[in-house]
Every structure is written in structure tokens, then in C-alpha cells.
């Protein structure tokens, strides 16, 4: 193989960290311990993991309301993330962002936003800055299929292509724009073809195949580092949980249990685990130890979040005044 065993295991560990963290958050939301709205990344782990594996701390990642996976894949601290979801002052956004506004300057996440397509032009602006100052830094914009309905998406692609900016557009097409199937919201649901109109190297790949995502992302990032311009990657994937919250939405007439089961059978983590064991890069016992270690880390993150203080009340009063 042209990907080392070490890299494959790192991809596996990162996906497990995202999955186990998100599933713990789902449990805490169900119990009422977490009240901030949480848009969970379960099922889409291969996308963030595959792309971010080729990024450095000084590369920028701009995320969305479904931001936990990108933060973790970029190397973010689980304790700070959990504290932020609990809205505590020790959180990565100092308790002011909650689940949807995750930041980590030291890891190259200037901020995420709940505004659909809102961070796409910001990622392009960051790429313009990187192009101006020199070096080989890159900017990555993650967004869902719903963002393609927004004008900012088209303006950003046009400007990035025109100026040959070092930005990678990663569309996480999970087939639903909130609760609307993608074919009901887009006249042309083959999104990468839209990007081709702006003369961007574009492709559609299996977003549940972490190796495919990794290799495609690596090529796009290398192209950007060499200042050959932007790229567009449409990753076909599926969120297991509902648009927001821990439920599966099979009781709302949005999707069927059969559809959900079909996608869950394509679990990107199980697929990689099966391959690693088959090639003897990993044993069942080692896989179990990895899971146990991550679960302990998450236990510690929850404990840290619970004992952490909320932001000072006087600071919160100022925020309420500014945004009243």
C-alpha cells in the first residue's frame, strides 16, 4: 500500500475519537445535562479525518454548525471542547460559543459559524491573505450541501478561481439540507459539476472511505501549497443522527429506518478497522484498547467540564446588552 500502517492507524484513532465523543454528547443531551443545541457529526467521521490528516497547525480550517468533528480532526483538546459544549469558561471559545461556534487559534480554527455558507467566503479571504504574505499555508472550507443554495457560495468559488487562491472547498453532502432532501433544494444536485463551471478541479468521492478522502485531500492540499489554485471535493456521506440533537429522525417522515440502516452498514470506522485487522496492522485486542483509552479521555473531559465555572456574570451581562 502507498499509505503507511502508522498513518492508517492514526486515521482510525481520529475517527474513533470523533465517534465516541459525539455519541457521549448525544447521551448527555438525552439526559438533559447538555442544553446547548448540538449538531452531531456521527457517520461523517471519514471526511474531517481524511482531509485534516494532511494539514498543519498553521493551516486554516473553517467549519459550520456541525463543527465538533473538524475540531477533533485538527487536533483540538477534548476537555476544552466538552467544556465549551457545557458553556463553561474553560471551553475553547471561553463558554461563549456553545456547540456551534468552536474556535482554536493554536490549531488553526479561527472560528465556526451557524450561518449557512457563512464561513465559505471567510475561508477564501484567509486564502487571499496566505497568498499575499507568501509561504505555503492553505485554507479549507467545510460546508454541507445546503450551503450550495446560498449566493456567497458562488461568489467565493468565482473569486477563488479567478485569483488562484490556496483554498480547498470540501462539501459534505449528507443528502439533507436540514430536513429537505438535496434533490428537492437544488436544480442540479450533482454539486461538483457546479464547481466545474468555475474552472475548479472538482470531483465527487465516497465520503465514507477515509483512504479515498485522505488521498484526494492530500492531492488538493499539495496543489494549493504549490500555489496552483483551489480545488473542490464533494464527499458523499450521511449523518446518522438528526439535523440537530440525538434523535435519528426516522419518526418524522424525513427518512426511513431502512435508509438509515443501509448507511449505518457503511460505517467508515468499521470498514477501516476490518481492513487493518485483515492486513495485521491491528489486532482486535489493540482496537479494544484504543476505544477504552479514548473513552477514559472522554470521561475526563466530562468531569473537567462539569467542575469548570461558567463565564463571569458581569461579562455575560455585557454580551446580553450588546446583542439585545
C-alpha positions in Angstrom: 0.0 0.0 0.0 1.1 3.6 -0.6 -0.2 4.6 2.9 1.8 3.5 5.9 0.4 1.4 8.7 1.2 4.3 11.1 -0.9 6.7 9.1 -3.8 4.2 8.8 -3.9 3.7 12.5 -3.8 7.4 13.1 -6.8 7.8 10.8 -8.6 5.0 12.7 -7.9 6.6 16.1 -9.1 10.1 15.0 -12.3 8.6 13.6 -12.9 6.8 16.9 -12.2 9.9 18.9 -14.9 11.8 16.9 -17.4 8.9 17.0 -17.1 8.2 20.7 -17.1 11.9 21.7 -20.2 12.6 19.6 -22.0 9.6 21.0 -21.2 10.7 24.5 -22.6 14.1 23.8 -25.7 12.5 22.3 -26.2 10.6 25.6 -25.6 13.8 27.7 -28.1 15.7 25.6 -30.7 13.0 26.0 -30.2 13.1 29.8 -30.6 16.9 29.9 -27.1 17.5 31.1 -26.2 19.5 28.0 -28.8 22.1 26.8 -27.0 23.9 24.0 -28.2 22.8 20.5 -25.8 20.1 19.2 -25.5 19.2 15.5 -23.7 15.8 15.7 -21.1 14.5 13.3 -21.7 10.8 13.8 -21.4 8.9 10.5 -19.4 11.6 8.7 -16.1 11.0 10.6 -14.1 10.0 7.5 -14.4 13.4 5.8 -12.9 15.6 8.6 -10.3 12.9 9.4 -9.2 12.3 5.8 -8.8 16.0 5.0 -7.3 17.2 8.2 -4.7 14.4 8.3 -2.6 16.4 5.7 -3.0 19.8 7.4 -0.6 21.6 9.7 -1.5 23.7 12.8 -0.8 26.9 10.7 -3.3 25.8 8.0 -6.8 27.3 8.4 -10.0 25.3 8.8 -13.4 27.0 8.7 -16.2 24.9 9.9 -20.0 25.0 10.3 -22.7 24.4 12.9 -21.6 20.7 12.7 -18.1 21.5 13.9 -17.0 19.0 16.6 -15.5 16.6 14.0 -13.4 19.2 12.3 -12.1 20.5 15.7 -11.1 17.0 16.8 -9.6 16.0 13.5 -7.5 19.1 13.6 -6.1 18.1 16.9 -8.3 20.0 19.3 -8.4 19.3 23.0 -11.4 17.2 24.1 -11.6 18.8 27.5 -11.8 22.3 26.0 -14.4 21.1 23.5 -16.6 19.4 26.1 -16.3 22.4 28.4 -17.5 24.7 25.5 -20.5 22.4 24.9 -21.3 22.8 28.6 -20.8 26.6 28.0 -18.1 26.8 30.7 -15.3 29.4 30.8 -12.6 26.8 30.3 -14.1 26.0 26.9 -12.2 26.6 23.7 -14.5 29.6 23.0 -14.5 30.6 26.7 -18.0 29.4 27.1 -19.5 32.0 24.8 -20.0 29.8 21.7 -21.6 26.6 22.8 -21.6 23.8 20.3 -21.9 25.8 17.1 -19.2 28.3 17.5 -15.9 26.4 18.1 -12.5 28.1 17.9 -8.9 27.1 18.4 -6.4 29.6 17.2 -3.5 27.3 18.2 -4.9 24.5 15.9 -5.8 26.8 13.0 -9.6 27.0 13.6 -10.3 30.8 13.6 -14.0 30.0 14.2 -17.1 28.2 13.1 -20.5 29.7 12.3 -24.1 28.6 12.3 -24.8 30.8 9.3 -25.2 28.5 6.3 -22.3 29.2 3.9 -21.1 31.9 6.2 -17.6 30.7 6.6 -17.0 29.9 2.9 -16.1 33.5 1.9 -14.1 33.9 5.1 -12.0 30.8 4.1 -11.4 32.5 0.7 -10.4 35.7 2.4 -8.0 33.8 4.6 -6.6 32.2 1.4 -6.1 35.6 -0.1 -4.1 36.7 2.9 -2.0 33.5 2.8 -1.3 34.2 -0.9 -0.3 37.7 -0.2 2.1 37.0 2.7 3.9 34.1 0.9 4.7 30.7 2.3 2.7 27.5 1.6 -0.2 27.7 4.1 -3.6 26.7 2.9 -7.2 27.3 3.9 -10.0 24.7 3.9 -13.8 25.4 3.9 -16.0 22.6 5.1 -19.7 23.0 4.4 -22.9 21.0 3.7 -24.9 20.6 0.6 -27.4 23.2 1.9 -24.7 25.9 1.5 -24.9 25.5 -2.3 -28.3 27.3 -2.1 -26.5 30.5 -0.9 -25.1 33.2 -3.1 -22.0 33.5 -1.0 -21.0 30.0 -2.2 -20.9 31.1 -5.9 -19.2 34.4 -5.2 -16.5 32.6 -3.2 -15.9 30.0 -5.9 -15.6 32.6 -8.6 -13.2 34.8 -6.7 -11.0 31.9 -5.5 -10.8 30.5 -9.1 -10.1 34.0 -10.5 -7.2 34.7 -8.1 -6.0 31.1 -8.0 -6.1 31.1 -4.2 -4.8 28.3 -1.9 -8.2 27.1 -0.7 -9.9 23.7 -0.7 -13.7 23.6 -0.8 -15.0 20.4 0.9 -18.7 19.8 0.5 -20.0 17.2 3.0 -23.0 16.1 1.0 -25.1 14.2 3.6 -28.1 14.3 1.3 -30.2 16.5 3.5 -30.4 20.3 3.8 -31.8 20.4 7.4 -34.8 18.1 6.7 -35.1 18.6 2.9 -33.6 16.0 0.5 -30.9 17.6 -1.6 -32.7 16.9 -4.9 -35.6 19.0 -3.6 -33.5 22.0 -2.8 -31.0 22.0 -5.8 -31.9 22.1 -9.5 -28.6 20.4 -10.1 -27.9 18.0 -7.1 -24.6 16.9 -8.7 -22.7 19.6 -6.8 -19.2 19.0 -8.1 -20.4 19.8 -11.6 -21.5 23.2 -10.4 -17.9 23.9 -9.2 -16.5 22.7 -12.5 -18.3 25.7 -14.1 -15.9 27.9 -12.2 -12.9 26.0 -13.7 -12.0 24.4 -10.4 -10.5 20.9 -10.4 -13.6 19.1 -8.9 -14.6 15.6 -8.0 -17.2 13.5 -6.2 -15.9 10.8 -3.9 -17.2 8.3 -1.4 -17.0 10.3 1.8 -17.2 7.1 3.9 -13.9 5.8 2.5 -11.3 7.5 4.7 -8.5 6.4 2.4 -10.1 7.9 -0.6 -10.8 11.2 1.3 -7.2 11.2 2.6 -5.6 10.7 -0.8 -7.9 13.2 -2.6 -7.4 15.7 0.1 -3.7 15.2 0.1 -3.5 15.9 -3.6 -5.7 19.1 -3.3 -3.7 20.4 -0.4 -0.4 19.8 -2.1 -1.7 21.6 -5.2 -2.7 24.6 -3.0 0.7 24.6 -1.3 2.3 24.9 -4.7 0.1 27.8 -5.4 -1.7 26.1 -8.3 -5.1 27.2 -7.2 -8.2 26.0 -5.4 -9.9 22.5 -5.6 -13.4 21.3 -4.9 -14.2 17.9 -3.3 -17.7 16.7 -2.9 -17.8 13.9 -0.3 -20.9 11.7 -0.3 -21.7 10.9 3.3 -24.6 10.6 5.7 -25.3 11.8 9.2 -26.7 9.1 11.5 -28.3 11.4 14.0 -30.9 14.1 13.2 -30.1 17.5 11.9 -29.8 18.7 15.5 -30.0 16.7 18.7 -29.6 13.0 19.5 -32.6 11.6 17.7 -32.5 9.6 14.4 -35.5 11.4 12.8 -37.0 8.1 11.4 -40.3 9.0 13.1 -40.7 12.4 11.3 -41.3 11.1 7.8 -37.9 12.5 6.7 -36.2 9.2 6.2 -36.9 5.5 6.7 -35.3 3.1 9.1 -34.3 1.0 6.0 -32.4 4.0 4.6 -30.6 4.7 7.9 -29.7 1.0 8.3 -28.3 0.9 4.8 -26.0 3.9 5.6 -25.0 2.6 9.1 -23.9 -0.6 7.4 -21.4 1.6 5.5 -19.8 2.6 8.8 -16.4 4.2 7.8 -14.8 3.2 11.1 -15.8 -0.5 10.9 -14.6 -0.6 7.3 -11.2 0.7 8.2 -11.0 -1.5 11.3 -11.8 -4.6 9.2 -9.0 -3.7 6.7 -6.4 -3.0 9.4 -7.1 -6.3 11.1 -7.1 -8.2 7.8 -3.7 -6.8 7.0 -2.5 -7.5 10.5 -1.8 -3.8 11.2 -4.1 -4.0 14.2 -5.5 -6.8 16.4 -8.9 -7.0 17.9 -7.3 -6.6 21.3 -5.4 -3.4 20.2 -8.6 -2.0 18.7 -10.4 -2.5 22.0 -7.6 -0.8 23.9 -7.8 2.2 21.6 -11.5 2.5 22.3 -11.0 2.1 26.1 -8.3 4.7 26.1 -10.5 7.2 24.2 -13.5 6.5 26.5 -11.3 7.3 29.5 -10.2 10.5 27.9 -13.8 11.5 27.3 -14.7 10.6 30.9 -12.0 13.0 32.0 -13.3 15.7 29.6 -16.8 15.4 31.0 -15.5 15.6 34.6 -13.4 18.7 33.7 -16.4 20.4 32.1 -18.7 19.7 35.0 -16.4 21.2 37.6 -15.4 24.2 35.5 -17.0 27.6 36.2 -19.4 29.5 34.0 -18.2 32.8 32.5 -18.3 35.7 35.0 -21.8 37.1 35.3 -20.7 40.7 34.6 -19.2 39.6 31.3 -22.4 37.8 30.3 -24.4 41.0 31.1 -22.2 42.9 28.7 -22.8 40.3 26.0 -26.6 40.4 26.6 -26.5 44.2 26.3 -24.6 44.2 23.0 -26.9 41.6 21.4 -30.2 42.6 22.9 
